[in-house]
Each structure stands twice: as structure tokens, then as C-alpha cells.
């Protein structure tokens, strides 16, 4: 350590302000419950010479899920939130439901698998009085509760920092804001009429308050999911306008403006690939959905895509999503009712896949092995490529350094 860093750390120990004493540590990620999504947004970090897979959603992050109507944005946000909090004693979900026709309590219980008692302890749902300011105030209240009693809410991540000390984090809290378009500032909500100027002022207020939330969420490990709809211009015969953002098509828009998208750690886009009928294929009513990680602070865009299976009755299905991954990559042998896993002789049909998976331990283990190895190899290959390029850049003199040397003696 340098003289300044030693003096600073010594002095900062004297304060009890947790925001002042904190230093950046290795990131911690929480699995979503959907393995191909975890890997699509995952990365490898090297700690003391060992590879650690960080899969899923980063601690204290802001995330946005965008799609057309009916693709299951709220559904997947709810399922992910439930999977994030499940291992932790103090964790819970705050669901800000601004949509009057939003998800009901029974649907939320079905998606999470919670009984009444668990739902009461773990889920706080609000569907009235929702404004930008009140969302911020609730986040601030959660921050104050957790940071004023850190020992009650922190856990040992099992990781160590660069100084060899254990890394502690606050147990995750999840907020779902559903949806961005319908959350108004108090002033906008009370206005007698709405104009373009009113809309611009509302966007400005949203940007201000959500930006103020960002450091609170990072410090107290509050993970936020914004639900946002993609709207499309009505065809008037004119050429569509240029896309507002790189991941939107011509004529597409999302609410909140650039400021809101800028502060997101991740933006996930969902698009329906194909419809599924109960009398065909997998035997369910639903759809296959393309998930694109169109913005990420953890992965590279080359990997940020996967296919998920959406069952209208039960929500997104991890098992069927992995099955579709193997099928799309042509890793399954045979066809139709005579599919086989590589190295495993038992034949099965798509409709019977889940039945076989949970009734045959050997089939279960074979499926787990091929799925995890396929996804791990993708991530390891990318990690090794990036590491090789980084070493090349640091072990040899760059043209930039050579030019500076020439300038210094000119």
C-alpha cells in the first residue's frame, strides 16, 4: 500500500458511516433459476488463481426486461426474484404493481410455489399509491433498515478479497417495478391534463429519483427489475423513424428515455420465436422465447442470447429451455419420438421428456452433465480468449508506448 492509501484507510476506520468505509470487492451473482440465461449473462472471475463462475444477476444491480405484450415479462421477473431470495433468511420481494390489470395474488403464488404463510413473509405487493417518489422512499427505507443493523442482514459469501479477508454482503432484496410507463411522479399524477411538456417533466423526475436509488441499491444489495413495454408506431405510410436505441427496431419505443436505460446493469429483451400447442411437440400451450441480453456490464454481446420455453400455465420452464438448447445445437441424436442423449441409449419423445427426466436417475444425470458441460465450455473458451488477449497486451510493448518513447527523446 502507498502512504496515502494507508493513511486514508486508517482514518476512514474512525467513522461509523458504512458508505464511507466500504470498498469495492469481487462481484457476487445470484442464479435466476434458468441456467442458459445465467450463462448468457455470466462471466468468470479469477480469485487467487482459481476460476469462479459468476452466473445470473449481480448484487445491487438495476435490470430492465423489455418485450411486446403477452411475452411474460412480469412472469419471468417474478420467477427470477423468487429464485434469488430463496436461499436467504431475511430476503423478500417488493412488487410495485402500477398496472391496474396486473398479475393477481394467486398467479404470483402459483409462479413462486409459495404457500400462504411463506408468501406473507416473503412478498410485499402494492397496487395503489405508486409514484416515482414513493418507490424511492421505499427503497430508502429498506436501505436504512439494512444499513442501520448490518449484522442482522449480512452474510458470508464464501469468497475472499484481494487482501485475503472474507467478503460479506447484505442478503439480497428484490424490487419489481411493473411497469415503467405507468409509474408517474406525484406532480404528473395530480395534473389535470397531460401534455408533451408534462411527459418530459415526468421522464426527468423518474431519471432523477432512479439515479438517486442506484447507490442505495448497490450498498444495501437491492436488486431492481423494471418491466418495460415495447410499443410500435402505427403505420401511416411514412418511412419509420430511426431506432431510438441500438437494440430497438425501427419504429419501436420504450418508456423512460435514455437516462433510465443508461443506469441499467442489464437489459433483457424477450421476443416470441414460435407458438407451442398442447397437441404438438412438447405438449404444452405456450411459446419458445428468444432472450437477448442487449445490455450487460458483465458479459460480452457475442454470448448474450438464449432460448427459453414459456408455459402459459406454469411460467418459464428451465428444464424445457435446456432441452431446446440441446435441440437447437443439434446435440440430441435421432428425431421425433426417437430422441437420444449423446452416450445414453434410452430413447424418448419430446412430450415424454419431463416424465423421463424425473423418473429415471440415469437419464437425469446424463441430461444434467451434457447441459452443464455445454454451457461451461462456452464460458471457459471466452474467458481464455480474453485472458490471452489481455496478457498479450501487458507482456509486450504496444505501439502507443513505443511512440511515447520516441516523442520523449525527440
C-alpha positions as CSV (number, residue, x, y, z in Angstrom):
1,X,0.0,0.0,0.0
2,X,1.1,3.6,-0.6
3,X,1.4,6.1,2.2
4,X,-1.8,7.8,1.1
5,X,-3.9,4.7,0.9
6,X,-2.6,3.5,4.4
7,X,-3.4,6.9,5.9
8,X,-6.8,7.1,4.3
9,X,-7.9,3.6,5.4
10,X,-6.7,4.3,8.9
11,X,-8.7,7.5,9.1
12,X,-11.8,6.1,7.5
13,X,-11.9,3.4,10.1
14,X,-12.8,6.1,12.7
15,X,-16.2,6.7,11.1
16,X,-19.2,4.5,11.5
17,X,-20.7,5.5,8.2
18,X,-20.9,2.2,6.2
19,X,-20.9,4.1,2.9
20,X,-17.6,5.8,3.8
21,X,-15.8,2.6,5.0
22,X,-16.9,0.3,2.1
23,X,-14.6,-0.6,-0.7
24,X,-15.3,-2.4,-4.0
25,X,-14.9,-6.2,-3.8
26,X,-15.4,-9.0,-6.2
27,X,-18.9,-9.2,-7.5
28,X,-21.5,-11.7,-6.4
29,X,-24.1,-13.0,-8.7
30,X,-27.4,-14.8,-8.0
31,X,-28.8,-17.6,-10.2
32,X,-32.1,-16.8,-11.9
33,X,-33.4,-20.3,-12.0
34,X,-32.8,-20.5,-15.7
35,X,-29.3,-21.9,-16.4
36,X,-28.9,-20.9,-20.0
37,X,-29.9,-17.3,-19.0
38,X,-27.4,-17.4,-16.2
39,X,-24.6,-18.4,-18.5
40,X,-25.8,-15.9,-21.2
41,X,-25.3,-13.1,-18.6
42,X,-22.5,-14.8,-16.7
43,X,-18.7,-14.4,-16.5
44,X,-15.6,-15.9,-14.9
45,X,-13.6,-14.0,-12.4
46,X,-10.2,-15.2,-11.2
47,X,-9.6,-15.1,-7.5
48,X,-6.3,-16.3,-6.1
49,X,-5.5,-18.1,-9.3
50,X,-8.8,-20.0,-9.4
51,X,-11.8,-19.6,-11.8
52,X,-15.1,-18.7,-10.2
53,X,-18.3,-18.8,-12.3
54,X,-20.4,-15.8,-11.6
55,X,-23.8,-16.7,-13.0
56,X,-27.1,-14.7,-13.0
57,X,-27.9,-11.2,-11.7
58,X,-25.3,-9.1,-10.0
59,X,-25.7,-7.9,-6.4
60,X,-27.4,-4.5,-6.0
61,X,-28.0,-4.2,-9.8
62,X,-30.7,-2.5,-11.8
63,X,-32.2,-4.6,-14.6
64,X,-34.8,-4.0,-17.3
65,X,-36.9,-6.6,-19.0
66,X,-38.5,-5.4,-22.3
67,X,-40.8,-7.0,-24.8
68,X,-44.2,-6.7,-26.6
69,X,-47.3,-7.5,-24.6
70,X,-48.0,-11.1,-23.7
71,X,-44.5,-12.5,-23.7
72,X,-44.2,-13.0,-20.0
73,X,-42.1,-10.1,-18.7
74,X,-43.7,-10.0,-15.2
75,X,-43.8,-13.8,-15.1
76,X,-40.0,-14.2,-15.6
77,X,-39.2,-11.2,-13.3
78,X,-41.3,-12.9,-10.5
79,X,-39.7,-16.3,-11.0
80,X,-36.2,-14.8,-11.0
81,X,-36.9,-12.7,-7.9
82,X,-38.2,-15.8,-6.1
83,X,-35.1,-17.8,-7.0
84,X,-32.8,-15.0,-5.9
85,X,-34.3,-14.7,-2.4
86,X,-34.9,-18.4,-1.7
87,X,-31.6,-19.3,0.0
88,X,-31.6,-16.3,2.4
89,X,-33.4,-15.9,5.7
90,X,-34.1,-12.1,5.6
91,X,-34.6,-11.7,1.8
92,X,-38.0,-10.7,0.4
93,X,-39.7,-9.2,-2.7
94,X,-41.3,-5.8,-3.0
95,X,-43.6,-5.8,-6.0
96,X,-44.8,-2.3,-7.2
97,X,-47.7,-3.2,-9.5
98,X,-48.7,0.0,-11.2
99,X,-50.8,-1.8,-13.9
100,X,-54.5,-2.0,-13.0
101,X,-54.8,-5.2,-14.9
102,X,-51.6,-6.7,-13.5
103,X,-50.9,-10.1,-12.0
104,X,-53.2,-11.3,-9.2
105,X,-52.1,-12.8,-5.9
106,X,-53.0,-16.3,-6.8
107,X,-50.9,-16.1,-10.0
108,X,-47.9,-14.9,-8.0
109,X,-48.3,-17.8,-5.6
110,X,-48.5,-20.2,-8.4
111,X,-45.4,-18.8,-10.1
112,X,-43.3,-18.8,-6.9
113,X,-44.7,-22.1,-5.4
114,X,-45.2,-20.3,-2.1
115,X,-47.9,-21.2,0.4
116,X,-49.9,-18.5,2.2
117,X,-47.6,-18.3,5.2
118,X,-44.4,-18.0,3.1
119,X,-46.0,-15.6,0.7
120,X,-47.0,-13.3,3.6
121,X,-43.4,-13.3,4.9
122,X,-41.6,-13.0,1.6
123,X,-43.8,-10.9,-0.7
124,X,-44.9,-7.3,-0.2
125,X,-47.3,-6.3,-3.1
126,X,-48.6,-2.8,-3.6
127,X,-51.0,-1.9,-6.3
128,X,-52.2,1.6,-5.3
129,X,-50.5,5.0,-4.4
130,X,-47.5,4.1,-6.6
131,X,-45.4,7.1,-7.7
132,X,-41.8,7.6,-8.5
133,X,-41.2,9.4,-5.2
134,X,-42.9,6.7,-3.2
135,X,-40.8,3.9,-4.9
136,X,-37.6,5.9,-4.0
137,X,-38.8,6.4,-0.4
138,X,-39.5,2.6,0.0
139,X,-36.0,1.8,-1.4
140,X,-34.5,4.4,1.0
141,X,-36.4,2.8,3.9
142,X,-35.1,-0.7,3.0
143,X,-31.6,0.8,2.8
144,X,-31.9,2.5,6.2
145,X,-33.2,-0.7,7.9
146,X,-30.4,-2.9,6.5
147,X,-27.5,-0.5,6.9
148,X,-28.5,0.6,10.5
149,X,-28.4,-3.1,11.5
150,X,-25.9,-4.7,9.2
151,X,-25.1,-7.7,11.4
152,X,-28.8,-8.8,11.1
153,X,-28.8,-8.7,7.3
154,X,-25.3,-9.6,6.1
155,X,-23.9,-13.0,5.2
156,X,-20.5,-14.5,4.4
157,X,-20.4,-15.0,0.6
158,X,-17.7,-17.7,1.0
159,X,-15.3,-15.5,-1.1
160,X,-12.2,-13.6,0.0
161,X,-11.0,-10.2,-1.3
162,X,-7.6,-9.2,-2.6
163,X,-6.4,-8.8,1.0
164,X,-7.4,-12.3,1.9
165,X,-10.4,-11.2,4.0
166,X,-13.8,-12.7,3.8
167,X,-16.3,-10.9,1.7
168,X,-19.6,-10.1,3.4
169,X,-22.7,-8.8,1.5
170,X,-26.2,-7.8,2.6
171,X,-28.7,-10.6,1.8
172,X,-30.5,-9.6,-1.5
173,X,-33.8,-7.8,-1.6
174,X,-35.7,-7.6,-4.9
175,X,-37.9,-4.8,-6.2
176,X,-40.1,-5.3,-9.2
177,X,-41.4,-2.1,-10.8
178,X,-44.3,-3.0,-13.2
179,X,-44.3,-1.1,-15.4
180,X,-42.1,1.9,-16.2
181,X,-44.7,3.5,-18.5
182,X,-47.4,3.7,-15.8
183,X,-45.3,5.0,-12.9
184,X,-45.8,8.7,-12.7
185,X,-44.3,11.4,-10.5
186,X,-46.6,12.9,-7.9
187,X,-46.9,16.2,-9.9
188,X,-47.7,14.3,-13.1
189,X,-50.3,12.1,-11.3
190,X,-52.1,15.1,-9.9
191,X,-52.1,17.1,-13.2
192,X,-55.5,17.9,-14.7
193,X,-54.3,17.2,-18.2
194,X,-51.3,15.6,-19.8
195,X,-49.2,17.4,-22.5
196,X,-45.8,16.7,-24.2
197,X,-44.2,19.0,-21.6
198,X,-45.8,17.0,-18.8
199,X,-44.4,13.8,-20.2
200,X,-40.9,15.3,-20.5
201,X,-41.1,16.5,-16.9
202,X,-42.2,13.1,-15.7
203,X,-39.3,11.4,-17.5
204,X,-36.9,14.0,-15.9
205,X,-38.3,13.2,-12.4
206,X,-38.1,9.5,-13.0
207,X,-34.5,9.8,-14.1
208,X,-33.6,11.9,-11.1
209,X,-35.1,9.6,-8.5
210,X,-34.0,6.3,-10.1
211,X,-30.5,7.7,-10.3
212,X,-30.6,8.6,-6.6
213,X,-31.7,5.0,-5.9
214,X,-28.7,3.5,-7.7
215,X,-26.1,3.9,-4.9
216,X,-28.6,2.9,-2.2
217,X,-29.4,-0.3,-4.1
218,X,-25.7,-1.1,-4.6
219,X,-24.8,-0.6,-1.0
220,X,-27.8,-2.5,0.5
221,X,-27.9,-5.1,-2.2
222,X,-31.4,-4.2,-3.5
223,X,-31.8,-5.8,-6.9
224,X,-34.4,-3.9,-9.1
225,X,-36.3,-5.2,-12.1
226,X,-38.0,-2.6,-14.3
227,X,-40.7,-4.0,-16.6
228,X,-41.0,-2.0,-19.8
229,X,-43.2,-2.5,-22.9
230,X,-42.0,-2.2,-26.4
231,X,-44.5,-0.1,-28.4
232,X,-44.5,0.3,-32.2
233,X,-45.5,3.2,-34.4
234,X,-48.8,2.8,-36.2
235,X,-48.0,2.5,-40.0
236,X,-49.1,5.8,-41.5
237,X,-47.5,5.3,-44.9
238,X,-44.4,7.3,-44.0
239,X,-41.0,5.8,-43.6
240,X,-40.4,4.6,-39.9
241,X,-38.2,6.7,-37.7
242,X,-34.7,5.6,-37.0
243,X,-34.5,3.3,-34.0
244,X,-34.1,5.2,-30.7
245,X,-31.7,2.7,-29.2
246,X,-29.3,0.1,-30.7
247,X,-31.4,-2.9,-29.5
248,X,-34.8,-1.5,-30.8
249,X,-36.0,-1.9,-34.3
250,X,-37.2,1.0,-36.5
251,X,-40.5,2.4,-35.1
252,X,-40.1,0.7,-31.7
253,X,-40.1,2.7,-28.5
254,X,-39.8,2.0,-24.7
255,X,-40.8,4.4,-21.9
256,X,-38.4,6.1,-19.6
257,X,-35.9,7.6,-22.1
258,X,-32.2,7.2,-22.4
259,X,-31.4,8.2,-18.8
260,X,-33.3,5.2,-17.4
261,X,-31.6,2.8,-19.8
262,X,-28.2,4.3,-19.1
263,X,-28.3,3.3,-15.4
264,X,-29.3,-0.3,-16.0
265,X,-26.7,-3.0,-15.4
266,X,-28.6,-5.4,-17.7
267,X,-31.4,-5.0,-20.3
268,X,-33.1,-8.3,-21.4
269,X,-35.2,-8.3,-24.5
270,X,-37.8,-11.1,-25.0
271,X,-39.3,-12.0,-28.4
272,X,-41.6,-14.9,-29.3
273,X,-39.9,-17.3,-31.7
274,X,-42.7,-19.8,-32.1
275,X,-46.0,-20.8,-30.6
276,X,-46.4,-24.2,-28.8
277,X,-49.6,-26.2,-28.9
278,X,-50.5,-28.9,-26.4
279,X,-51.2,-31.5,-29.2
280,X,-47.7,-31.0,-30.7
281,X,-44.0,-31.1,-29.8
282,X,-43.5,-30.5,-26.1
283,X,-47.2,-31.0,-25.3
284,X,-47.8,-27.6,-23.7
285,X,-49.6,-24.4,-24.6
286,X,-47.1,-21.5,-24.7
287,X,-44.2,-20.4,-26.8
288,X,-40.4,-20.5,-27.3
289,X,-39.0,-17.1,-26.5
290,X,-35.7,-15.6,-27.6
291,X,-33.9,-13.8,-24.7
292,X,-31.3,-11.3,-25.8
293,X,-29.0,-9.7,-23.3
294,X,-28.9,-6.4,-25.2
295,X,-27.0,-4.6,-22.5
296,X,-24.8,-6.1,-19.9
297,X,-22.0,-4.9,-17.6
298,X,-20.8,-8.4,-17.0
299,X,-20.7,-10.4,-20.3
300,X,-19.9,-9.8,-23.9
301,X,-22.7,-9.4,-26.5
302,X,-21.4,-12.4,-28.5
303,X,-22.8,-14.8,-25.9
304,X,-25.8,-12.9,-24.6
305,X,-28.6,-14.9,-26.2
306,X,-30.6,-18.0,-25.4
307,X,-34.0,-19.6,-25.9
308,X,-36.5,-20.1,-23.1
309,X,-39.7,-22.1,-23.1
310,X,-42.8,-20.3,-21.7
311,X,-45.6,-22.4,-20.4
312,X,-48.8,-20.3,-20.1
313,X,-49.9,-22.4,-17.1
314,X,-46.7,-22.6,-15.0
315,X,-44.4,-19.8,-16.4
316,X,-40.9,-20.2,-17.8
317,X,-39.5,-23.7,-17.6
318,X,-35.8,-24.3,-17.0
319,X,-35.9,-28.0,-17.9
320,X,-37.6,-27.5,-21.3
321,X,-35.4,-24.4,-22.0
322,X,-32.3,-26.6,-21.6
323,X,-33.9,-29.3,-23.7
324,X,-34.5,-26.7,-26.5
325,X,-30.9,-25.5,-26.2
326,X,-29.6,-29.1,-26.8
327,X,-32.1,-29.5,-29.7
328,X,-31.1,-26.2,-31.3
329,X,-27.4,-27.0,-31.1
330,X,-28.1,-30.4,-32.7
331,X,-26.7,-32.2,-29.7
332,X,-29.6,-34.6,-29.5
333,X,-29.5,-37.8,-31.6
334,X,-32.4,-39.1,-33.6
335,X,-35.7,-37.3,-34.3
336,X,-39.4,-37.2,-33.4
337,X,-40.3,-39.9,-30.9
338,X,-36.8,-41.4,-31.0
339,X,-34.6,-38.8,-29.5
340,X,-31.5,-39.8,-27.5
341,X,-28.9,-38.0,-25.4
342,X,-25.3,-38.5,-26.6
343,X,-23.8,-41.5,-24.9
344,X,-27.1,-42.6,-23.4
345,X,-29.1,-45.3,-25.2
346,X,-32.6,-44.7,-23.9
347,X,-35.0,-43.2,-26.5
348,X,-37.7,-40.7,-25.6
349,X,-40.1,-38.3,-27.2
350,X,-40.4,-34.5,-26.6
351,X,-43.8,-35.0,-24.9
352,X,-42.3,-37.6,-22.5
353,X,-39.1,-35.7,-21.8
354,X,-40.0,-34.3,-18.4
355,X,-41.6,-37.6,-17.4
356,X,-38.4,-39.4,-18.2
357,X,-36.2,-36.7,-16.6
358,X,-37.9,-37.1,-13.1
359,X,-38.4,-40.9,-13.2
360,X,-35.1,-42.1,-14.4
361,X,-32.0,-41.1,-12.3
362,X,-29.5,-42.2,-15.0
363,X,-31.4,-40.1,-17.7
364,X,-31.5,-37.2,-15.2
365,X,-27.7,-37.3,-14.6
366,X,-26.9,-37.6,-18.3
367,X,-29.1,-34.6,-19.1
368,X,-27.5,-32.5,-16.3
369,X,-24.0,-33.5,-17.4
370,X,-24.4,-32.6,-21.1
371,X,-26.2,-29.4,-20.3
372,X,-23.7,-28.0,-17.8
373,X,-20.7,-29.1,-19.8
374,X,-22.1,-27.4,-23.0
375,X,-22.6,-24.1,-21.2
376,X,-19.4,-24.2,-19.1
377,X,-17.3,-24.8,-22.2
378,X,-18.7,-21.8,-23.9
379,X,-17.8,-19.6,-21.0
380,X,-14.4,-21.1,-20.5
381,X,-13.5,-20.6,-24.1
382,X,-14.4,-16.9,-24.0
383,X,-12.6,-16.4,-20.7
384,X,-9.4,-18.0,-22.1
385,X,-9.6,-15.9,-25.2
386,X,-10.0,-12.7,-23.3
387,X,-7.2,-13.6,-20.8
388,X,-4.9,-14.4,-23.7
389,X,-5.5,-11.1,-25.3
390,X,-5.0,-9.3,-22.0
391,X,-1.7,-11.0,-21.4
392,X,-0.6,-10.2,-24.9
393,X,-1.3,-6.5,-24.3
394,X,0.6,-6.4,-21.0
395,X,3.5,-8.6,-21.8
396,X,4.6,-6.8,-24.9
397,X,5.3,-3.2,-25.7
398,X,2.4,-1.5,-27.5
399,X,2.7,0.8,-30.5
400,X,1.4,3.6,-28.2
401,X,4.2,3.0,-25.7
402,X,6.8,2.9,-28.5
403,X,5.5,6.2,-29.9
404,X,5.7,7.9,-26.5
405,X,9.3,6.7,-26.1
406,X,10.2,8.2,-29.4
407,X,8.5,11.5,-28.5
408,X,10.4,11.7,-25.2
409,X,13.7,11.7,-27.0
410,X,12.7,13.8,-29.9
